[in-house]
Amino acid sequence: MIKDIVAERFRQLCKERNITFNELANISGVTPSTAYSMMDSTRRDVSITTIKKFCDGLDMTLGEFFSTPEFDNAEQEIC
């Protein structure tokens, strides 16, 4: 599921940069609850606006964020 890939990508980026989800929220200008709700597999509240804010906080583009084999190989979801 795409939401799971998004959450895992942010987990990886936080680990690489040695920051917590709370720190990611702070540098991105969103509430910590927003970051944690995205990481919570029972909620996975993810919007493109939030993804953009997190990318801005991490000083990366949306293109850089989505340019991974996981996104390239993701199957289309039918809603």
Secondary structure in CASP SS format (residue, H / E / C, confidence):
PFRMAT SS
TARGET T0000
AUTHOR 0000-0000-0000
METHOD secondary structure of the structure
MODEL  1
M C 1.00
I H 1.00
K H 1.00
D H 1.00
I H 1.00
V H 1.00
A H 1.00
E H 1.00
R H 1.00
F H 1.00
R H 1.00
Q H 1.00
L H 1.00
C H 1.00
K H 1.00
E H 1.00
R H 1.00
N C 1.00
I C 1.00
T C 1.00
F H 1.00
N H 1.00
E H 1.00
L H 1.00
A H 1.00
N H 1.00
I H 1.00
S H 1.00
G C 1.00
V C 1.00
T C 1.00
P H 1.00
S H 1.00
T H 1.00
A H 1.00
Y H 1.00
S H 1.00
M H 1.00
M H 1.00
D C 1.00
S C 1.00
T C 1.00
R C 1.00
R C 1.00
D C 1.00
V C 1.00
S C 1.00
I H 1.00
T H 1.00
T H 1.00
I H 1.00
K H 1.00
K H 1.00
F H 1.00
C H 1.00
D H 1.00
G H 1.00
L C 1.00
D C 1.00
M C 1.00
T C 1.00
L H 1.00
G H 1.00
E H 1.00
F H 1.00
F H 1.00
S C 1.00
T C 1.00
P H 1.00
E H 1.00
F H 1.00
D H 1.00
N C 1.00
A C 1.00
E C 1.00
Q C 1.00
E C 1.00
I C 1.00
C C 1.00
END
